[in-house]
């Protein structure tokens, strides 16, 4: 993992005056998650993180922190959880928050289950999250990730993101102090 040495990427999107119209892949629907889906959302998010080997060394910390974050914020004011579904099955998710959590406005990251990866769901979920943040008055959104993460290579560069190295970022999964 490259992030362990302090080499993280920060993706930033300018949202003012922008509209993001995600294209939802055929056979899927995109909607907001319901609070009664919290356990399914947690399972999907953790499954998606487990599908990317870059997170293997800290997956236990991710499971603890991400599960707690989802349970605390799904349905809370100032957050929106978007899910992609194929029929009744949850296939992907992305949560957006007007207030950053540990420096992130995309508070779960973009998570797509292994069997649904590579179909454009990540981009659709990112677009839905950015559109919601823009419509709710946020001028700029950001997320940090490991440069080798699948999302850094395939999802976050979309919609005009500016990407910079962020050596100042200290991931809480490595014991860094919790930030806003």
GIVENGI-V924177 format. One record per pair of residues at least 4 apart in sequence whose ideal C-beta (glycine too) atoms are under 6 Angstrom apart, sorted by the first residue. I is the first residue (numbers start at 0). J is the second residue. If there is no record, write none. Layout:
I & J
I & J
This chain:
0 & 53
0 & 56
1 & 6
1 & 145
1 & 146
1 & 147
2 & 7
2 & 145
2 & 170
5 & 166
7 & 143
7 & 165
7 & 168
8 & 144
8 & 146
8 & 151
8 & 162
9 & 141
9 & 143
9 & 163
9 & 165
10 & 142
10 & 155
10 & 160
10 & 162
11 & 141
11 & 161
12 & 129
12 & 140
12 & 158
12 & 160
13 & 139
14 & 132
14 & 133
14 & 137
14 & 138
14 & 140
15 & 138
17 & 133
19 & 126
19 & 129
19 & 130
19 & 158
21 & 123
21 & 126
21 & 127
23 & 27
23 & 29
23 & 123
24 & 118
24 & 119
26 & 85
27 & 83
27 & 85
28 & 84
29 & 83
29 & 123
29 & 127
31 & 79
32 & 36
32 & 40
32 & 80
32 & 82
34 & 73
34 & 74
36 & 40
37 & 70
37 & 73
39 & 89
40 & 69
40 & 92
41 & 66
41 & 69
43 & 89
43 & 92
43 & 112
44 & 65
44 & 107
44 & 110
45 & 62
46 & 112
47 & 110
47 & 111
47 & 112
48 & 54
48 & 61
50 & 113
51 & 148
51 & 149
53 & 145
53 & 147
53 & 148
54 & 58
54 & 61
57 & 61
57 & 172
60 & 172
61 & 65
61 & 172
62 & 66
68 & 72
69 & 73
72 & 78
73 & 80
77 & 97
77 & 98
78 & 96
79 & 95
79 & 131
80 & 94
81 & 93
81 & 124
81 & 127
81 & 128
82 & 89
82 & 92
83 & 90
83 & 91
83 & 120
83 & 124
84 & 89
85 & 90
90 & 112
90 & 115
91 & 111
91 & 120
91 & 124
92 & 110
93 & 109
93 & 124
93 & 128
94 & 106
94 & 107
95 & 128
95 & 131
95 & 132
96 & 100
96 & 104
96 & 106
97 & 135
97 & 137
99 & 103
99 & 104
99 & 179
100 & 106
101 & 171
101 & 178
102 & 143
102 & 178
103 & 142
104 & 140
104 & 141
105 & 128
105 & 142
109 & 121
109 & 124
109 & 125
109 & 150
109 & 154
111 & 115
111 & 116
111 & 120
111 & 121
115 & 120
119 & 123
121 & 154
122 & 157
125 & 154
125 & 157
129 & 158
132 & 137
132 & 140
143 & 165
143 & 168
144 & 148
144 & 150
144 & 151
146 & 151
149 & 153
150 & 154
150 & 155
151 & 155
155 & 160
156 & 160
169 & 175
170 & 175
171 & 175
171 & 177
